[in-house]
Amino acid sequence: MGKSKRKAKKSPIIILIYLIILGIGCFLTINNYLQIKKYQKDTITQKEKYNKIKNDYHNVLKTNQEFSTELNKLEHIDQTIENTKKEVFDLAKKVETTIQEGNGKVKIAYLTFDDGPYYLTNDVLNTLNEKQVKATFFTIGLGKDSCIDNRKEDCTTIYKKITDNNHTIANHTYSHAIFAGLYSSVDNFIADVQKQETLIYNKTNIKTNIMRFPGGSSTAKNLKEPIITKLREKGYGWVDWTAQDGDGGGLKTKEQAWNTFTKSIDKDIEVVLFHDYNHITYSILPDVIKYLEDNNYILLPLFYDSVMVNK
C-alpha cells in the first residue's frame, strides 16, 4: 500500500518530464520544419536569381550579337556607298559614250556650284534632296569658318553635309584670289589647290581629284598648260562649263537668269555653272531641274572618268 502511494506521487513528475520532452521534440520538429521551409524558400529565391542572371546574360549576348551585326553594317556602309557610286558612275560613263556615238535617247546635265560653301548652300542642298538630284560643289576655303552670308555660322561644317548627301565635292583652290597672286606662278596655284585639298580631306575624309580654275581655265593664260601638267601629276582632272545663268556677276532678275540659262542649253552633255551664294539661282533651281528633266536630261554629279573632266 505504501509502495503504491509512492508510484502515484511520482506520476505527475513523470508526466511533466514527458511533456517537457514532448515540447522539446515539437519545438525541434517545428524549428526543423521552419528551417527546411526557409532553406526551400532561399533555394527558390537563389534559383530565381540564377535564372534571372542567366536570362539577363543571354539577353546581353543576344543584344551584343544584334549590336555587332548592326555595327558591322555601319562599319561597311561607307564601302557600300562607294560601291554604289562606282556602279552609277560606270553606267554614266557608258551613257556618255552612247551619247557621243549619237545613239543616246537621253542626255546628261551636270549641275555645278562654285565658290561655296555659303549659308545659302544649306537651302540649295535641301532643294536638291527634295528633287532627288545630285550635283557637284567646287569649294574654296578662305573665310569659310564664318559664312559670308551669315557671320554667326561656320560654313566649314557644310563640306561634310555635301558629302553626306552624296554630292561630288571638288576643288576650286583655297583662296580663289584671281587678282591677288593665285595666277602669279605655277607653284602658287598648285600650293593653293593642295591647301584646299587638305581642308576638304580634314572635313570630309575624302580626297578630291576634280578641280575648276577660278574664272575658268582661260584665266590662267600662259600658265594654263604648265598648271595642267602639274595637276595631272597630282592625279587631278579639271572642268570648265558649257551652260550657265550668268549668276557670276551682273545678274539682276529671275527672268534674265532664266533666259540666259535656257538659251545656253544646246548640247547633249552639259556642265552647268551656278554659284551657291546667289539667291536668284536658288529661286529658279526647281524650274531648272524640271526644265532639264522635261528635255530628257538625267542629272548627275561629276566623276573623274567623265568625258567632261579634262585629264
Protein Blocks (a to p, Z undefined) as FASTA:
>chain_A
ZZmmmmmmmmmmmmmmmmmmmmmmmmmmmmmmmmmmmmmmmmmmmmmmmmmmmmmmmmmm
mmmmmmmmmmmmmmmmmmmmmmmmmmmmmmmmmmmmmmmnopafbdcdddddehiacfkl
mmmmmmmmmnopacdddddfehplpcfklmkbcfklmmmmmmmnopacddebjnlpmkno
plmpmklmmmmmmmmmmmmmmmnopacfbdcdehijklnmmmmmmmmmmmmmnopacddd
fbdehlngopabfklmmmmmmmmpocfbdcddddfkbfklmmmmmmmmmmmmmnopacdd
ddfklmklcZZ
